[in-house]
Amino acid sequence: MKMQRRTTAALAAFVFGCSMFMSASAATNACTRCWNTYDLCVAAGTSTQCETNLITCLKRGDGTRPCPL
């Protein structure tokens, strides 16, 4: 009975850790996407809206948390 509790606790800790990692990496990917889009915009030469779009994207973030400015 104790072994089953340990296994369940270990599995729960593993799943919790994975979910925390996935949520943290999702925010990073959203922020990286904003900067990549900005770089492409500047490279294309249409820089009149690039900064405005970047700030809007960074404020939106991943939909839950904004990106650091």
C-alpha angles and dihedrals in degrees: 000000000000091000091055091052091050092049092049092048092048092049092048091050091049093050091047091050092049092050092050091050093048093049091049093049091047090060091048092050092052091051092046089050090055092053093044090052090049092051091050091048093052091045090053090056096239094117096147092091100023098095093043091051091047094053091047091050093047092049090050093048114164093335094265105052128024121235119252111266 
